[in-house]
Structure formats: structure tokens, C-alpha cells
């Protein structure tokens, strides 16, 4: 019984280490051209607050910052 728990724990740990997060830039994540972007929605998953940007100047500024 104890060996089964150890094997299960080792399997769980190996699964977690195989699912590591990869850091990507915005250009690597979204490989298309940004010229056709006409709306950006930022959503806070903790509070539910949502900010929508539709002004082209603000979109250009936002994309240039990130």
C-alpha cells in the first residue's frame, strides 16, 4: 500500500514537471500582423473587471508598450 502511494506521488510529480509554462513574447504568441487589430479586451480574472480599448491611437500605444 505504501509503495502504491510513493509510485502515485512520483507519477504526479513527473506530470507536473512535464507541464511547465513557457514564456513567449506577444509576437511569438500572436504571429499575425497587428495592423488589423481594432479592439483589445483586458479581463481581470480575480475581480471580473473588463476594460475594452477600441480607439486606434490607444491600441497603437498599448501594442507599442508591450
C-alpha positions in Angstrom: 0.0 0.0 0.0 2.8 2.4 0.9 4.6 1.7 -2.4 1.5 2.5 -4.3 1.3 5.9 -2.7 5.0 6.5 -3.5 4.5 5.5 -7.1 1.4 7.7 -7.4 3.3 10.6 -5.9 6.3 10.1 -8.3 3.9 9.9 -11.2 2.1 13.1 -10.2 5.4 15.0 -9.7 6.7 13.8 -13.1 3.5 15.0 -14.8 3.8 18.4 -13.1 7.4 18.9 -14.2 6.5 17.9 -17.8 3.8 20.7 -17.9 6.0 23.7 -17.4 4.9 27.1 -18.6 6.8 28.6 -21.5 7.5 32.3 -21.7 6.6 33.9 -25.0 6.6 37.4 -26.4 3.4 38.8 -27.8 4.8 38.4 -31.4 5.6 34.7 -30.7 2.1 34.1 -29.2 0.2 36.0 -32.0 2.2 35.6 -35.2 -0.2 37.6 -37.4 0.2 41.3 -38.3 -1.0 43.7 -35.6 -2.2 46.3 -38.2 -5.7 44.8 -38.3 -6.3 44.9 -34.5 -9.3 47.1 -33.9 -10.2 46.1 -30.3 -8.4 44.9 -27.2 -10.2 43.5 -24.2 -8.4 43.2 -20.9 -10.1 41.0 -18.3 -9.2 40.6 -14.6 -10.0 37.1 -13.6 -9.9 37.9 -9.9 -12.4 40.7 -9.9 -14.2 40.3 -13.2 -13.3 43.8 -14.2 -13.2 44.2 -18.0 -11.5 47.0 -19.9 -12.2 47.4 -23.7 -10.0 49.6 -25.9 -11.4 50.5 -29.3 -9.6 53.8 -30.1 -6.9 53.2 -32.8 -4.4 55.6 -31.1 -4.8 53.8 -27.8 -4.4 50.4 -29.4 -1.2 51.5 -31.2 0.1 52.9 -27.9 -0.8 49.8 -26.0 0.8 47.4 -28.6 4.0 49.5 -28.8 4.3 49.3 -25.0 4.2 45.5 -24.9 
